[in-house]
Amino acid sequence: MKNIEPQIYRQRLIIEAKYSINVNKEIVRDYLLTLSKKLNMNLVLLKPIVTSATGKGKAKHDGFEGVIIWVESGAVIYVWTKFKFLTVDIYSCKAFDNQFVVKFTTQFFKIVEIEYQIV
């Protein structure tokens, strides 16, 4: 993709993974807060908001959604508990170490299978 505004630094990391722990709202919240600290995204504009799709649609979509907004941009996570599957999308105007985030996410959720894309 062509960089149509080179004066603004942008970095994006998308992770999809199968995890092995039991996930709840607190786990999702802790992940987003800890991720912020680990990446030195110290200016949090919006603390984590975590919701649950459970019982609101098709059972296959039961799980959790979470978002945190930083001055530097933010992160969002979607968790499908039935499939033990998650997607994390981090978008930042501040550089961060992609490999560190992949390793941190792997350890945090005890990932058994992972794919990621750096944009």
OpenMM code with the backbone's topology and positions (N, CA, C; nanometers):
from openmm import Vec3, app, unit

residues = "MET LYS ASN ILE GLU PRO GLN ILE TYR ARG GLN ARG LEU ILE ILE GLU ALA LYS TYR SER ILE ASN VAL ASN LYS GLU ILE VAL ARG ASP TYR LEU LEU THR LEU SER LYS LYS LEU ASN MET ASN LEU VAL LEU LEU LYS PRO ILE VAL THR SER ALA THR GLY LYS GLY LYS ALA LYS HIS ASP GLY PHE GLU GLY VAL ILE ILE TRP VAL GLU SER GLY ALA VAL ILE TYR VAL TRP THR LYS PHE LYS PHE LEU THR VAL ASP ILE TYR SER CYS LYS ALA PHE ASP ASN GLN PHE VAL VAL LYS PHE THR THR GLN PHE PHE LYS ILE VAL GLU ILE GLU TYR GLN ILE VAL".split()
positions = [
    Vec3(0.0843, -0.1165, 0.0000),
    Vec3(0.0000, 0.0000, 0.0000),
    Vec3(0.0896, 0.1238, 0.0000),
    Vec3(0.0537, 0.2215, -0.0790),
    Vec3(0.1281, 0.3460, -0.0889),
    Vec3(0.1071, 0.4295, 0.0376),
    Vec3(0.2143, 0.4866, 0.0883),
    Vec3(0.2076, 0.5735, 0.2049),
    Vec3(0.1667, 0.7129, 0.1584),
    Vec3(0.0398, 0.7471, 0.1740),
    Vec3(-0.0078, 0.8752, 0.1220),
    Vec3(0.0135, 0.9908, 0.2203),
    Vec3(0.0610, 0.9610, 0.3424),
    Vec3(0.0986, 1.0683, 0.4352),
    Vec3(0.2237, 1.0296, 0.5130),
    Vec3(0.3413, 1.0523, 0.4509),
    Vec3(0.4677, 1.0115, 0.5122),
    Vec3(0.5058, 1.0910, 0.6375),
    Vec3(0.4392, 1.2009, 0.6663),
    Vec3(0.4720, 1.2794, 0.7859),
    Vec3(0.4164, 1.2163, 0.9143),
    Vec3(0.3262, 1.1188, 0.8980),
    Vec3(0.2676, 1.0532, 1.0137),
    Vec3(0.3147, 0.9084, 1.0172),
    Vec3(0.3890, 0.8737, 1.1233),
    Vec3(0.4347, 0.7370, 1.1413),
    Vec3(0.3150, 0.6502, 1.1807),
    Vec3(0.3044, 0.5334, 1.1183),
    Vec3(0.1995, 0.4388, 1.1497),
    Vec3(0.2550, 0.2977, 1.1489),
    Vec3(0.2084, 0.2191, 1.2447),
    Vec3(0.2491, 0.0795, 1.2547),
    Vec3(0.1271, -0.0007, 1.2980),
    Vec3(0.1117, -0.1180, 1.2387),
    Vec3(-0.0029, -0.2025, 1.2727),
    Vec3(0.0417, -0.3478, 1.2804),
    Vec3(-0.0103, -0.4158, 1.3800),
    Vec3(0.0165, -0.5573, 1.3986),
    Vec3(-0.1161, -0.6282, 1.4210),
    Vec3(-0.1379, -0.7335, 1.3447),
    Vec3(-0.2589, -0.8144, 1.3587),
    Vec3(-0.2151, -0.9554, 1.3994),
    Vec3(-0.2737, -1.0034, 1.5076),
    Vec3(-0.2428, -1.1372, 1.5587),
    Vec3(-0.3711, -1.2192, 1.5596),
    Vec3(-0.3629, -1.3428, 1.5143),
    Vec3(-0.4713, -1.4386, 1.5291),
    Vec3(-0.4113, -1.5631, 1.5928),
    Vec3(-0.4824, -1.6184, 1.6912),
    Vec3(-0.4220, -1.7290, 1.7647),
    Vec3(-0.5269, -1.8171, 1.8306),
    Vec3(-0.4855, -1.9396, 1.8595),
    Vec3(-0.5620, -2.0337, 1.9394),
    Vec3(-0.4948, -2.0354, 2.0770),
    Vec3(-0.5751, -2.0145, 2.1817),
    Vec3(-0.5198, -2.0047, 2.3168),
    Vec3(-0.5623, -2.1249, 2.4008),
    Vec3(-0.4978, -2.1407, 2.5184),
    Vec3(-0.5274, -2.2582, 2.6003),
    Vec3(-0.5736, -2.2257, 2.7420),
    Vec3(-0.5920, -2.0982, 2.7762),
    Vec3(-0.6383, -2.0633, 2.9109),
    Vec3(-0.7889, -2.0372, 2.9092),
    Vec3(-0.8464, -2.0236, 3.0259),
    Vec3(-0.9860, -1.9816, 3.0360),
    Vec3(-0.9888, -1.8292, 3.0382),
    Vec3(-1.0601, -1.7693, 2.9437),
    Vec3(-1.0631, -1.6241, 2.9304),
    Vec3(-1.1956, -1.5698, 2.9833),
    Vec3(-1.1854, -1.4598, 3.0577),
    Vec3(-1.3028, -1.3881, 3.1056),
    Vec3(-1.2774, -1.2378, 3.0869),
    Vec3(-1.3719, -1.1555, 3.1297),
    Vec3(-1.3579, -1.0102, 3.1109),
    Vec3(-1.2321, -0.9560, 3.1789),
    Vec3(-1.2015, -1.0053, 3.2982),
    Vec3(-1.0846, -0.9563, 3.3710),
    Vec3(-0.9556, -0.9902, 3.2987),
    Vec3(-0.9486, -1.1079, 3.2392),
    Vec3(-0.8292, -1.1478, 3.1634),
    Vec3(-0.8094, -1.0538, 3.0449),
    Vec3(-0.9169, -1.0249, 2.9730),
    Vec3(-0.9082, -0.9351, 2.8569),
    Vec3(-0.8641, -0.7963, 2.9021),
    Vec3(-0.9229, -0.7467, 3.0101),
    Vec3(-0.8862, -0.6161, 3.0646),
    Vec3(-0.7392, -0.6139, 3.1061),
    Vec3(-0.6949, -0.7172, 3.1777),
    Vec3(-0.5552, -0.7246, 3.2221),
    Vec3(-0.4595, -0.7295, 3.1040),
    Vec3(-0.4969, -0.8021, 2.9994),
    Vec3(-0.4124, -0.8077, 2.8795),
    Vec3(-0.3931, -0.6680, 2.8216),
    Vec3(-0.5013, -0.5946, 2.8046),
    Vec3(-0.4913, -0.4612, 2.7442),
    Vec3(-0.4113, -0.3649, 2.8319),
    Vec3(-0.4320, -0.3695, 2.9630),
    Vec3(-0.3565, -0.2821, 3.0530),
    Vec3(-0.2080, -0.3189, 3.0563),
    Vec3(-0.1801, -0.4474, 3.0630),
    Vec3(-0.0405, -0.4920, 3.0670),
    Vec3(0.0291, -0.4636, 2.9343),
    Vec3(-0.0401, -0.4849, 2.8237),
    Vec3(0.0150, -0.4519, 2.6923),
    Vec3(0.0545, -0.3044, 2.6867),
    Vec3(-0.0327, -0.2180, 2.7374),
    Vec3(-0.0046, -0.0739, 2.7386),
    Vec3(0.1233, -0.0442, 2.8151),
    Vec3(0.1369, -0.1046, 2.9320),
    Vec3(0.2570, -0.0822, 3.0146),
    Vec3(0.3812, -0.1356, 2.9460),
    Vec3(0.3714, -0.2561, 2.8908),
    Vec3(0.4879, -0.3186, 2.8261),
    Vec3(0.5350, -0.2388, 2.7045),
    Vec3(0.4411, -0.1726, 2.6353),
    Vec3(0.4770, -0.0948, 2.5160),
    Vec3(0.5031, 0.0525, 2.5484),
    Vec3(0.5004, 0.0862, 2.6754),
    Vec3(0.5198, 0.2252, 2.7191),
    Vec3(0.4195, 0.3199, 2.6543),
    Vec3(0.2979, 0.2715, 2.6388),
    Vec3(0.1884, 0.3572, 2.5931),
    Vec3(0.1261, 0.4145, 2.7199),
    Vec3(0.1932, 0.5138, 2.7757),
    Vec3(0.1625, 0.5624, 2.9097),
    Vec3(0.0437, 0.6577, 2.9163),
    Vec3(0.0075, 0.7172, 2.8056),
    Vec3(-0.1033, 0.8115, 2.8069),
    Vec3(-0.2288, 0.7420, 2.7535),
    Vec3(-0.3029, 0.6845, 2.8458),
    Vec3(-0.4251, 0.6125, 2.8110),
    Vec3(-0.5407, 0.7115, 2.8101),
    Vec3(-0.6011, 0.7311, 2.6944),
    Vec3(-0.7153, 0.8213, 2.6823),
    Vec3(-0.8450, 0.7545, 2.7262),
    Vec3(-0.8536, 0.6257, 2.7014),
    Vec3(-0.9728, 0.5497, 2.7379),
    Vec3(-0.9270, 0.4166, 2.7960),
    Vec3(-0.9524, 0.3980, 2.9250),
    Vec3(-0.9155, 0.2720, 2.9890),
    Vec3(-0.9926, 0.1588, 2.9225),
    Vec3(-0.9475, 0.0358, 2.9426),
    Vec3(-1.0104, -0.0757, 2.8720),
    Vec3(-1.1616, -0.0825, 2.8915),
    Vec3(-1.2283, -0.0991, 2.7808),
    Vec3(-1.3708, -0.1308, 2.7813),
    Vec3(-1.3802, -0.2741, 2.7305),
    Vec3(-1.4418, -0.3590, 2.8101),
    Vec3(-1.4570, -0.4996, 2.7722),
    Vec3(-1.6051, -0.5329, 2.7770),
    Vec3(-1.6539, -0.5873, 2.6683),
    Vec3(-1.7934, -0.6283, 2.6600),
    Vec3(-1.7979, -0.7775, 2.6269),
    Vec3(-1.9181, -0.8322, 2.6258),
    Vec3(-1.9333, -0.9729, 2.5918),
    Vec3(-2.0477, -0.9905, 2.4932),
    Vec3(-2.0192, -1.0671, 2.3892),
    Vec3(-2.1208, -1.0994, 2.2887),
    Vec3(-2.2026, -1.2219, 2.3297),
    Vec3(-2.1642, -1.2842, 2.4386),
    Vec3(-2.2284, -1.4084, 2.4802),
    Vec3(-2.3786, -1.3896, 2.4999),
    Vec3(-2.4552, -1.4755, 2.4314),
    Vec3(-2.5999, -1.4743, 2.4424),
    Vec3(-2.6690, -1.3666, 2.3609),
    Vec3(-2.5943, -1.2920, 2.2839),
    Vec3(-2.6529, -1.1815, 2.2079),
    Vec3(-2.6643, -1.2101, 2.0584),
    Vec3(-2.6211, -1.3226, 2.0179),
    Vec3(-2.6258, -1.3589, 1.8765),
    Vec3(-2.6073, -1.5089, 1.8644),
    Vec3(-2.5424, -1.5499, 1.7578),
    Vec3(-2.5148, -1.6922, 1.7392),
    Vec3(-2.4142, -1.7383, 1.8432),
    Vec3(-2.4362, -1.8575, 1.8959),
    Vec3(-2.3508, -1.9113, 2.0025),
    Vec3(-2.2049, -1.9198, 1.9609),
    Vec3(-2.1790, -1.9369, 1.8322),
    Vec3(-2.0396, -1.9476, 1.7894),
    Vec3(-1.9632, -1.8163, 1.8113),
    Vec3(-2.0360, -1.7049, 1.8282),
    Vec3(-1.9710, -1.5752, 1.8505),
    Vec3(-1.9628, -1.5376, 1.9979),
    Vec3(-1.9992, -1.6295, 2.0879),
    Vec3(-1.9863, -1.6016, 2.2308),
    Vec3(-1.8405, -1.5727, 2.2642),
    Vec3(-1.8207, -1.4741, 2.3502),
    Vec3(-1.6853, -1.4389, 2.3896),
    Vec3(-1.6787, -1.2959, 2.4385),
    Vec3(-1.5676, -1.2304, 2.4099),
    Vec3(-1.5415, -1.0971, 2.4623),
    Vec3(-1.4787, -1.0076, 2.3555),
    Vec3(-1.5029, -0.8776, 2.3736),
    Vec3(-1.4419, -0.7768, 2.2890),
    Vec3(-1.3834, -0.6721, 2.3829),
    Vec3(-1.2626, -0.6265, 2.3525),
    Vec3(-1.2015, -0.5248, 2.4371),
    Vec3(-1.1265, -0.4230, 2.3542),
    Vec3(-1.1235, -0.2995, 2.4064),
    Vec3(-1.0530, -0.1917, 2.3378),
    Vec3(-0.9874, -0.1018, 2.4416),
    Vec3(-0.8718, -0.0491, 2.4064),
    Vec3(-0.8034, 0.0525, 2.4858),
    Vec3(-0.7530, 0.1583, 2.3880),
    Vec3(-0.7659, 0.2850, 2.4269),
    Vec3(-0.7241, 0.3940, 2.3396),
    Vec3(-0.6073, 0.4677, 2.4053),
    Vec3(-0.4980, 0.4806, 2.3313),
    Vec3(-0.3806, 0.5542, 2.3772),
    Vec3(-0.3705, 0.6850, 2.3001),
    Vec3(-0.2933, 0.7784, 2.3540),
    Vec3(-0.2608, 0.8984, 2.2772),
    Vec3(-0.1959, 0.8542, 2.1454),
    Vec3(-0.1197, 0.7461, 2.1517),
    Vec3(-0.0475, 0.6946, 2.0352),
    Vec3(-0.1354, 0.6097, 1.9438),
    Vec3(-0.2589, 0.5868, 1.9760),
    Vec3(-0.3600, 0.5129, 1.8985),
    Vec3(-0.4313, 0.4110, 1.9856),
    Vec3(-0.4155, 0.2778, 1.9624),
    Vec3(-0.4871, 0.1852, 2.0476),
    Vec3(-0.4776, 0.0405, 2.0056),
    Vec3(-0.5504, -0.0423, 2.0815),
    Vec3(-0.5523, -0.1854, 2.0554),
    Vec3(-0.6928, -0.2378, 2.0781),
    Vec3(-0.7269, -0.3396, 2.0028),
    Vec3(-0.8564, -0.4054, 2.0162),
    Vec3(-0.8338, -0.5561, 2.0149),
    Vec3(-0.9160, -0.6273, 2.0911),
    Vec3(-0.9069, -0.7731, 2.0954),
    Vec3(-1.0468, -0.8316, 2.0862),
    Vec3(-1.0588, -0.9405, 2.0137),
    Vec3(-1.1835, -1.0157, 2.0018),
    Vec3(-1.1523, -1.1598, 2.0424),
    Vec3(-1.2367, -1.2171, 2.1273),
    Vec3(-1.2141, -1.3519, 2.1779),
    Vec3(-1.3390, -1.4361, 2.1542),
    Vec3(-1.3227, -1.5498, 2.0883),
    Vec3(-1.4298, -1.6474, 2.0679),
    Vec3(-1.4034, -1.7632, 2.1640),
    Vec3(-1.4790, -1.7699, 2.2728),
    Vec3(-1.4511, -1.8699, 2.3755),
    Vec3(-1.4803, -2.0129, 2.3302),
    Vec3(-1.5816, -2.0328, 2.2473),
    Vec3(-1.6158, -2.1673, 2.1994),
    Vec3(-1.4995, -2.2302, 2.1221),
    Vec3(-1.4272, -2.1475, 2.0482),
    Vec3(-1.3190, -2.1969, 1.9630),
    Vec3(-1.1809, -2.1745, 2.0230),
    Vec3(-1.1758, -2.1073, 2.1411),
    Vec3(-1.0474, -2.0706, 2.2022),
    Vec3(-0.9597, -1.9999, 2.0983),
    Vec3(-1.0204, -1.9005, 2.0348),
    Vec3(-0.9583, -1.8252, 1.9259),
    Vec3(-0.9656, -1.6764, 1.9583),
    Vec3(-0.8602, -1.6037, 1.9228),
    Vec3(-0.8607, -1.4592, 1.9441),
    Vec3(-0.7946, -1.3859, 1.8287),
    Vec3(-0.8324, -1.2593, 1.8156),
    Vec3(-0.7700, -1.1675, 1.7208),
    Vec3(-0.7337, -1.0415, 1.7975),
    Vec3(-0.6107, -0.9960, 1.7798),
    Vec3(-0.5638, -0.8704, 1.8379),
    Vec3(-0.5217, -0.7806, 1.7232),
    Vec3(-0.5606, -0.6539, 1.7302),
    Vec3(-0.5227, -0.5562, 1.6289),
    Vec3(-0.4679, -0.4337, 1.7007),
    Vec3(-0.3398, -0.4057, 1.6790),
    Vec3(-0.2743, -0.2906, 1.7409),
    Vec3(-0.2380, -0.1926, 1.6309),
    Vec3(-0.2763, -0.0684, 1.6508),
    Vec3(-0.2459, 0.0387, 1.5564),
    Vec3(-0.1801, 0.1496, 1.6359),
    Vec3(-0.0637, 0.1947, 1.5923),
    Vec3(0.0080, 0.2939, 1.6708),
    Vec3(0.0838, 0.3926, 1.5838),
    Vec3(0.0883, 0.5146, 1.6308),
    Vec3(0.1708, 0.6194, 1.5697),
    Vec3(0.3044, 0.6287, 1.6431),
    Vec3(0.3285, 0.5368, 1.7358),
    Vec3(0.4533, 0.5263, 1.8109),
    Vec3(0.5113, 0.3886, 1.7816),
    Vec3(0.6381, 0.3838, 1.7500),
    Vec3(0.7018, 0.2564, 1.7170),
    Vec3(0.6964, 0.1604, 1.8360),
    Vec3(0.6766, 0.0320, 1.8051),
    Vec3(0.6819, -0.0725, 1.9066),
    Vec3(0.7430, -0.1969, 1.8444),
    Vec3(0.7883, -0.2870, 1.9282),
    Vec3(0.8556, -0.4098, 1.8851),
    Vec3(0.7505, -0.5183, 1.8579),
    Vec3(0.7272, -0.5471, 1.7310),
    Vec3(0.6276, -0.6468, 1.6916),
    Vec3(0.6561, -0.7834, 1.7528),
    Vec3(0.7814, -0.8265, 1.7485),
    Vec3(0.8165, -0.9587, 1.8000),
    Vec3(0.7926, -0.9675, 1.9500),
    Vec3(0.8168, -0.8565, 2.0206),
    Vec3(0.7891, -0.8542, 2.1641),
    Vec3(0.6396, -0.8753, 2.1900),
    Vec3(0.5545, -0.8084, 2.1134),
    Vec3(0.4089, -0.8211, 2.1314),
    Vec3(0.3637, -0.9642, 2.1024),
    Vec3(0.4168, -1.0242, 1.9975),
    Vec3(0.3820, -1.1633, 1.9646),
    Vec3(0.4228, -1.2555, 2.0793),
    Vec3(0.5434, -1.2364, 2.1312),
    Vec3(0.5909, -1.3203, 2.2418),
    Vec3(0.5078, -1.2961, 2.3678),
    Vec3(0.4810, -1.1691, 2.4001),
    Vec3(0.4007, -1.1357, 2.5173),
    Vec3(0.2612, -1.1987, 2.5070),
    Vec3(0.1972, -1.1853, 2.3922),
    Vec3(0.0632, -1.2396, 2.3714),
    Vec3(0.0651, -1.3917, 2.3826),
    Vec3(0.1668, -1.4530, 2.3254),
    Vec3(0.1826, -1.5987, 2.3320),
    Vec3(0.1909, -1.6454, 2.4767),
    Vec3(0.2709, -1.5769, 2.5563),
    Vec3(0.2868, -1.6158, 2.6964),
    Vec3(0.1610, -1.5848, 2.7773),
    Vec3(0.1024, -1.4686, 2.7548),
    Vec3(-0.0133, -1.4258, 2.8335),
    Vec3(-0.1311, -1.5218, 2.8183),
    Vec3(-0.1609, -1.5599, 2.6945),
    Vec3(-0.2756, -1.6464, 2.6676),
    Vec3(-0.2387, -1.7943, 2.6534),
    Vec3(-0.1120, -1.8269, 2.6744),
    Vec3(-0.0641, -1.9643, 2.6564),
    Vec3(-0.1082, -2.0162, 2.5192),
    Vec3(-0.0633, -1.9456, 2.4187),
    Vec3(-0.0995, -1.9714, 2.2790),
    Vec3(-0.0452, -2.1066, 2.2336),
    Vec3(-0.1285, -2.1795, 2.1588),
    Vec3(-0.0877, -2.3086, 2.1028),
    Vec3(-0.0669, -2.3001, 1.9513),
    Vec3(-0.1237, -2.1966, 1.8893),
    Vec3(-0.1051, -2.1747, 1.7451),
    Vec3(-0.1227, -2.0252, 1.7198),
    Vec3(-0.0332, -1.9686, 1.6386),
    Vec3(-0.0392, -1.8238, 1.6169),
    Vec3(0.0013, -1.7881, 1.4747),
    Vec3(-0.0642, -1.6879, 1.4229),
    Vec3(-0.0291, -1.6256, 1.2959),
    Vec3(-0.0336, -1.4755, 1.3196),
    Vec3(0.0508, -1.4009, 1.2503),
    Vec3(0.0466, -1.2565, 1.2638),
    Vec3(0.0918, -1.1895, 1.1352),
    Vec3(0.0497, -1.0669, 1.1227),
    Vec3(0.0864, -0.9875, 1.0046),
    Vec3(0.1248, -0.8475, 1.0507),
    Vec3(0.2351, -0.8010, 0.9988),
    Vec3(0.2835, -0.6651, 1.0256),
    Vec3(0.2444, -0.5794, 0.9066),
    Vec3(0.1751, -0.4711, 0.9351),
    Vec3(0.1282, -0.3830, 0.8269),
    Vec3(0.2025, -0.2508, 0.8361),
] * unit.nanometer
topology = app.Topology()
chain = topology.addChain("A")
for resn in residues:
    res = topology.addResidue(resn, chain)
    for name in ("N", "CA", "C"):
        topology.addAtom(name, app.Element.getBySymbol(name[0]), res)
